[in-house]
Amino acid sequence: MDILIGQGNGAAGANGAAAAGLVKDSDTERFMTDVIDASNEVPVIVDFWATWCGPCKQLGPQLEKAVKDAKGAVRLVKIDVDKNQELAAQMRVQSIPAVYAFYQGRPIDGFVGALQESQIKAFVQRLLKQSGGKAPGPSPVEQALEQAEAALKAGDAGAASALFGQVLQHEPENAAAAGGLVRALVKGGDPAQAREVLDGLPPALAKDPAIETARTALELAEQAGKAAGATGELEAKLAQNPKDHQARYDLALALYGGGDAEGAVDQLLEIVRRERGWNEEAARKQLVKIFEAAGPTDPVTLSGRRRLSSILFS
């Protein structure tokens, strides 16, 4: 397959695609592919963790940063021990966080417990030394994903869809490409096609974070589509009764459907400010969906999360 790589450096902002290739969540079923097979190319660090583990929350982001700083020379795979108890037992994980490093199919290093940032860097450096310090450049597929994410961020949904589609032709189970294609179709105003793509994905991809994010974006678009065109009517209702939370909620959906995510966030935040528990915290839950669909670094997410925290903890 020929992957078309655009000119210029527009891919520089596609941190999400690059990170998706270096850091991933895995499980017992995919361990052989994600860890053993992948370690034939570069060392693979495996982080055994759990949601309730405090030290895991400290170590995880530090490991991710160290892996990303290595620029492809190592990879990180995260395993939730609660969801993969048999695998944890096979690896003799007795306490967490527990970290193993694999290279060429076998474990070569590891540690238990949280480390200082300097110790983590030293750990990664040891792995590079043992593997000959090879740091391969991005593959054509990785370059295409970066270019697609950059196009999507720039608002060129058509170019993004084409690039994501090319990757899927080559790798039909590439979750980053599949999720990206769904998001590009949504952004391009074709939720029906996005739904067709999402529903046709292999079941094994259903729980991948990239697919979950795409599903959230599509669900938002479908909800917003039903409310589209009703902005004026809903604004009139609110003018008569500012306490009509349902009208404000519907207005947020209509604004989002019209491309005004910031306006939608404003209305949902106002509901939270007035009555947080309304309709089982529907406004707060919808805000979380918008933030997930937009991505953690989007200005709407950054501003919205700050404002939501201010309201919740004031």
C-alpha positions in Angstrom: 0.0 0.0 0.0 1.2 3.5 -0.8 0.6 5.8 2.1 0.4 9.4 1.0 2.4 11.7 3.3 1.6 15.3 2.8 4.1 18.1 2.5 5.1 20.4 5.4 5.2 19.7 9.1 1.4 19.7 9.8 1.8 16.3 11.6 3.7 17.9 14.4 0.5 18.5 16.3 -0.8 14.9 16.1 0.4 13.9 19.5 -2.6 11.6 20.0 -1.7 9.3 17.0 2.0 9.1 18.0 1.1 8.3 21.6 -1.4 5.6 20.5 1.5 3.7 18.8 3.8 3.9 21.8 1.4 3.5 24.7 -1.5 1.1 24.7 -3.9 -0.8 27.0 -3.9 -4.5 26.4 -5.3 -7.8 27.9 -4.6 -11.5 28.2 -5.9 -12.2 24.7 -3.7 -9.6 23.0 -0.6 -10.1 25.2 1.2 -12.3 22.8 0.8 -9.7 19.9 1.2 -6.5 21.9 4.1 -7.6 24.0 5.9 -10.8 22.9 5.7 -10.3 19.2 6.2 -6.5 19.4 9.3 -7.0 21.6 11.1 -8.5 18.6 11.3 -4.9 17.2 11.9 -2.8 20.3 11.8 -3.3 24.1 8.2 -3.4 25.5 7.6 -2.2 29.0 4.5 -3.9 30.7 2.9 -2.0 33.5 0.6 -4.1 35.7 -1.8 -1.7 37.5 -5.3 -1.3 38.9 -7.7 1.6 39.2 -7.6 1.5 43.1 -3.8 1.5 43.3 -2.5 4.9 44.4 1.2 4.3 43.5 0.0 3.1 40.0 -1.6 6.5 39.4 1.8 8.1 40.2 3.9 5.7 38.2 1.7 5.4 35.1 2.1 9.0 33.7 5.8 9.0 34.5 6.3 5.8 32.5 4.3 7.2 29.6 6.4 10.3 29.5 9.6 8.4 29.6 8.4 6.1 26.7 7.3 9.1 24.6 10.6 10.9 25.3 12.4 7.8 23.9 10.7 8.6 20.5 9.9 5.0 19.4 12.9 3.2 20.9 10.6 1.5 23.5 6.9 0.9 23.9 4.6 0.7 26.9 1.7 -1.8 27.4 -0.7 -1.3 30.3 -2.5 -4.3 31.9 -5.3 -3.9 34.4 -4.7 -6.8 36.9 -8.4 -6.8 38.0 -9.5 -7.5 34.5 -6.6 -9.9 33.7 -6.1 -11.9 36.9 -5.0 -15.1 35.1 -2.3 -13.3 33.2 -1.1 -11.5 36.4 -0.9 -14.9 38.1 1.1 -16.3 35.2 3.5 -13.4 35.5 3.7 -13.9 39.3 2.5 -10.4 40.0 2.1 -10.3 43.8 2.0 -6.5 44.3 1.4 -3.5 42.1 2.6 -1.5 40.4 4.7 -4.2 38.8 6.7 -3.5 35.7 8.4 -6.0 33.3 10.4 -5.2 30.3 10.5 -7.6 27.3 12.9 -7.8 24.4 13.0 -10.4 21.7 10.3 -12.3 23.3 11.7 -12.6 26.8 11.7 -10.6 30.1 15.0 -8.7 30.5 14.3 -6.3 33.4 11.7 -5.0 35.8 10.8 -3.5 39.1 8.0 -3.3 41.7 6.6 -0.2 43.2 6.7 3.5 42.2 10.1 5.0 41.3 11.4 8.5 41.1 11.5 10.1 37.6 15.3 9.8 37.4 15.1 6.1 38.2 12.5 5.6 35.5 14.8 7.3 33.0 17.7 5.1 34.1 15.5 2.1 33.6 14.6 3.1 30.1 18.3 3.8 29.3 19.2 0.3 30.5 16.7 -1.1 28.1 18.1 0.9 25.2 21.6 -0.3 26.0 20.5 -3.9 26.1 18.7 -3.6 22.8 21.5 -1.7 21.1 19.8 1.6 21.4 17.8 1.2 18.2 15.3 4.0 17.7 13.5 3.3 14.4 11.8 6.2 12.7 8.0 6.2 12.2 6.6 3.6 9.8 4.5 4.7 6.8 1.4 3.7 8.7 2.5 5.8 11.7 3.3 8.7 9.4 -0.2 8.4 7.8 -1.9 8.4 11.2 0.0 11.5 12.2 -0.9 13.3 9.0 -4.5 12.3 9.3 -4.8 13.6 12.9 -3.2 16.8 11.8 -5.7 17.2 8.9 -8.6 16.5 11.3 -7.3 19.0 13.8 -7.0 21.6 10.9 -10.6 21.0 10.0 -9.9 19.0 6.7 -12.2 16.1 7.5 -12.0 14.8 3.8 -8.3 14.5 3.8 -8.3 12.9 7.2 -10.9 10.3 6.1 -8.9 9.4 3.1 -5.7 8.9 5.1 -7.4 6.9 7.8 -9.1 4.8 5.1 -5.8 4.0 3.5 -4.4 2.8 6.8 -7.4 0.5 7.3 -7.0 -1.0 3.8 -3.5 -2.0 5.0 -4.4 -2.9 8.6 -8.1 -3.6 8.9 -7.9 -3.9 12.7 -5.9 -0.7 13.4 -8.0 0.8 16.2 -6.4 4.3 15.9 -7.3 4.4 12.2 -10.8 3.0 12.7 -11.6 5.5 15.5 -10.0 8.3 13.5 -12.1 7.5 10.4 -15.3 7.6 12.5 -14.4 10.9 14.0 -13.5 12.3 10.6 -16.8 11.2 9.2 -18.6 12.8 12.1 -16.7 16.0 11.7 -17.4 16.0 8.0 -21.2 15.8 8.6 -21.8 12.2 7.7 -22.9 10.4 11.0 -24.7 7.7 9.0 -21.5 6.6 7.3 -19.7 6.9 10.6 -22.3 4.6 12.2 -21.9 2.1 9.4 -18.1 2.0 9.9 -18.4 1.7 13.7 -21.0 -1.1 13.5 -18.8 -3.0 11.0 -15.7 -3.1 13.2 -14.4 -6.4 14.5 -15.6 -7.2 18.0 -12.1 -7.3 19.3 -11.7 -3.5 18.8 -14.9 -2.5 20.7 -13.2 -1.7 24.0 -10.2 0.0 22.5 -9.9 3.6 23.9 -9.7 5.0 20.3 -13.0 3.3 19.4 -14.7 4.3 22.6 -13.7 8.0 21.9 -15.0 7.7 18.4 -18.3 6.1 19.6 -18.8 9.0 22.1 -18.2 11.5 19.3 -20.8 9.8 17.1 -23.4 9.5 19.8 -23.1 13.2 20.5 -23.5 13.9 16.8 -26.6 11.7 16.6 -28.1 13.4 19.6 -27.3 16.8 18.3 -28.8 16.0 14.9 -32.2 15.4 16.5 -32.1 18.9 18.1 -30.7 20.7 15.1 -32.7 23.7 13.9 -34.5 24.2 17.2 -32.1 26.8 18.6 -34.4 29.8 18.2 -37.4 28.0 19.8 -35.3 26.8 22.7 -33.8 30.2 23.3 -37.3 31.7 23.4 -38.3 29.1 26.0 -35.3 30.0 28.2 -36.1 33.7 27.9 -39.5 33.0 29.4 -38.2 30.5 32.0 -34.4 30.4 32.7 -35.0 27.5 35.1 -36.2 25.2 32.3 -33.3 22.9 32.4 -34.6 20.5 29.8 -34.8 23.4 27.3 -31.3 24.5 28.2 -30.1 20.9 27.8 -31.7 20.6 24.4 -30.3 24.0 23.4 -26.8 22.7 24.3 -27.4 19.7 21.9 -28.6 22.0 19.2 -25.6 24.3 19.6 -23.3 21.3 19.5 -25.0 20.0 16.4 -24.4 23.4 14.7 -20.7 23.3 15.4 -20.8 25.5 18.5 -19.2 23.2 21.1 -18.2 26.2 23.3 -21.7 27.4 23.4 -23.0 23.9 24.2 -20.5 23.7 27.1 -21.7 27.1 28.4 -25.3 26.0 28.6 -24.4 22.6 30.2 -22.2 24.4 32.8 -25.1 26.7 33.6 -27.3 23.7 34.4 -24.6 22.3 36.7 -24.3 25.7 38.4 -28.0 26.0 38.9 -28.9 22.4 39.8 -26.1 19.8 39.6 -28.3 16.8 40.3 -30.9 17.6 37.7 -31.9 14.5 35.7 -29.3 12.3 37.4 -26.5 14.8 36.6 -27.3 14.7 32.9 -25.5 18.0 32.2 -22.3 16.9 33.9 -22.3 13.6 32.1 -22.9 15.3 28.7 -20.0 17.6 29.4 -17.7 14.6 30.0 -18.8 13.2 26.6 -18.0 16.5 24.9 -14.6 16.6 26.5 -13.9 13.0 25.6 -14.9 13.6 22.0 -12.9 16.8 21.7 -9.8 15.3 23.2 -7.8 16.3 26.3 -5.8 19.1 24.7 -8.6 20.8 22.9 -9.2 24.4 24.1 -12.9 23.6 24.7 -11.9 20.7 27.0 -9.2 22.6 28.9 -11.4 25.6 29.5 -14.6 23.5 30.2 -12.9 21.2 32.7 -11.4 24.2 34.6 -14.8 25.9 34.8 -16.6 22.6 35.8 -14.1 22.1 38.6 -14.6 25.6 39.8 -18.4 25.1 40.0 -18.2 21.6 41.6 -15.6 22.6 44.3 -16.7 26.1 45.0 
